[in-house]
Amino acid sequence: MTVAHGRHGAAMGAGAGELIAVVGAVLVAGGYLLAARRLRRRGDAWSPWRDVSFGAGAAGVVWAAMGPLPGGPFTAHMGRHLLVGMAAPLLLVLARPLTLALRGPAPGAARRGLLAMAHSRPVGWLVFPPLAALLDVGGLWVLYRTPLFAGMGHEPWPHALVHAHVLAAGLLFAFAVCRLDPVRRRWGLAVRGATLLAAGAAHAVLAKTLYATAPPGTSFAAGDLRTGSQLMYYGGDLVEAALAAVVAASWYRAAGRAQRRQRRRASADWAYRGCARPADSGVYER
Amino acid sequence: MSTPAHPHPAPGTGGEPRRSMVVCGVIGAAVTAALDEIVFHQILHWHHFYDRSTLGVGLLSDGLLHTAELLALVAGFFLYADLRRRRALAPAHALAGFFLGAGVFQVFDGIVDHKLLRLHQVRYGVDVTPYDWAWNLAGLVLLVVGGVLAVRATRRSETRSVA
């Protein structure tokens, strides 16, 4: 164990921060499942995979707060960071929580309030992908390249706050890049793709500098530092590839819809002119 | 990469040759970049996870390249799937594009990254000349194969459209 990081998980016992995280995750996941069930009972389609995704994301948060993670202190920290800041947010966002929150409960003040919030100007700016990326990856640079990281290991509350920020920023970033839920401003593919590229590069560069130089004020074993930063590098790759796949898949679906629309319009055009649709030629049979 | 209104390809032209070539070129370049990274960085450890970062710019370029290769791979496969879905894939042009993209990346890495910018070398602590020759010749072979395939594909589609 090193100076900076002696108080994780078991060592710390059930700290207040961990407890709040676990209770919060369980409550939120329970609310999600109830709302999804309500939607299905009403007859709406809601893919069960979304329930699975949300449940897995919440389980990831619980595991990061409670469970033992392998490796030395820095590696375990990095595993927790990957889980809380990247994997869990992606899984939670894939479940389209805002869509469910807007569709699931009965219409009323709560839903109007949520809708007003989702369409408000500050939220619109917050989900501007480059800003979300800056808050997410910029926060990481601040954490590992200032004495913040060394300081937070000694104090339970800053520690809990930092992890809450990592989770919130990860959620915001995944939300902005994936753009699955309805918000005021829908940013296009170029903005989201370029943001993903820049954020991924900044993440990879940070991982590489950590491989060489530990965060200031800490003294991790060299092997631990290397394993941890490699975990950050390759783990980041995995989540980044998954994010890219989500973005690309949404483009693919949108392009397919556009093609079907175009084809329908073309065949409606033929019908309007009183001609037979030239399906026999095979040109339009796609 | 918005969703442009793709015109239906005229029957008999074999889809969209130019787009097929570009899309598969992107995949080819990304595959070569990924192969380079996996084989030489991770398995052989010839040029390592961390050896370019003596220069801040080198480090940044490496991070960008690595991320771009990953995104290009994902984007390329989805664009390829879209071509297939629209039956707009011109297979001969696509294959040529794959080799051309792979060759362009390999030669660019061998000449510009290794020799001009000297970001990293193929291997350290030995005479690097044979490695450089092998690296660049491999790239050249890929380029030539791609070029020959591209010329053949273009000729074939021209004769078909004339006939």
Interface residues (C-beta under 8 A of the other chain):
Chain A: G188 L189 A190 G193 L196 L197 G200 A201 A202 H203 A204 V205 K208 T209 Y211 A212 Q230 Y233 D237 E240 A241 A244 A245 A248 A249 W251 Y252 A254 A255 G256 A258 Q259 Q262 S281 G282 V283 Y284 R286
Chain B: M1 S2 T3 A5 H6 H8 P11 F49 Y50 S53 L59 L60 D62 G63 L64 H66 T67 A68 L70 L71 L73 V74 A75 F77 F78 A81 D82 R85 R86 R87
